[in-house]
Amino acid sequence: MDKIDYPSFICHCWGVPDSLAHGSAPASVRFGADTAAAEGDSLPEWFTQFLNDRQTRKPSAHTMKAYRQDFVVIATLVGGGDPSRLVVADITKDSMRTAFAAYARDHEAASIRRCWSTWNVLCTFLYTGEQLAGNPMQLVGRPKLAKSLPKALPRTAVEALLETIAQDQGSKRQTDWTERDLALILTALLAGLRADELRQADIGDIRTTDDGAAVVHVKGKGGKDRSVPIEAELLAIIAVYLDSRAIRFPAATRRKADVAGSALSRWPGRSPLFVGRDGERITRGTLQSRIKRAFKRAGPDVQAVPGALVHGLRHTYATELANSDVNVYTLMKLLGHESMTTSQRYVTAAGTETRSAAALNPLYATISHASLNPDLGSDAATESAR
């Protein structure tokens, strides 16, 4: 398997050894997560029961916020502006169709599908609990799932992005932390972690191996954990970041490193891997803003994957592996996908299979019968120019 090369300036800048370097609804009903959370105390009792039921399945905090947000925005439309007044009897085919039609006017297809899914699960819960005569959501339309292929960053864009971050070294801006930002982006690019997986990762999740590499235990989506191997080059970048963190927050360390260069050992295993400038676990907002700033400063030729600021780095990881002929089953295990069909999309996007198949076309042999004499063409062009 080919590895993504580290640009030489990154290795020199961070002291990585050379031996490692080369191997929408009306405004009154637009609610965000914070608004939905604020409404939590005034939600109907039957919806609180639904949330309690979902909580036993151990969803992510982001998923629970989405349930609240999606409920509040539709319940507000159905309940006349007050979601707390919505009763189960108000949930009908016609009321749901009207509410979702209004919601669809100002929202993207992906948001509509997610909101529809929330209400479908909610109505199923009410139906199985004999509170609702039937689930009306099957009669409410939703956008078809787009069959677009995942998009990745070209190699030149990756190198420009990393170079831009390296240029921040020595910056006096309080929000800049070059070592962390570099480790953050490279971990997404070389381990394929999702945004929430980057946030939830702990230092103890990284287990070093005898050959100087490591394995990252990833707390995956939907409670599905996986193990992702990383090479010594990335481990060295993370070590540089952790050394800089020890200087910023010396009280947070527990001891000196056990082994020279082993920056992991000086931190408690349950310490978050990536932190903000306050020393606490990095927030979703900080993660997004740091990567967004890096893309903006990298120039107009380096554009993030549309609609996938952080996830585009994961797309790039998967596409690079697919280009290196990694099989679909291995991709599925590394990415933490439930279905091999999802992983196959990266192989299709890479085009390696279709290109190999197209190259087998025997009609390519006929080109030799249509070969042109370059000298004759040159003579004709000269004559025409006279």
Helices and strands as residue ranges (DSSP letters): H 8-14, H 18-21, G 27-29, H 33-38, G 39-42, H 45-55, H 61-78, G 83-85, G 88-90, H 93-104, H 109-128, G 136-139, H 155-166, H 178-191, H 195-200, G 203-205, E 206-208, E 214-218, G 221-223, E 226-230, H 232-248, G 250-252, G 263-266, H 284-297, H 311-323, H 328-335, H 340-350, H 352-359, G 362-370, H 374-385
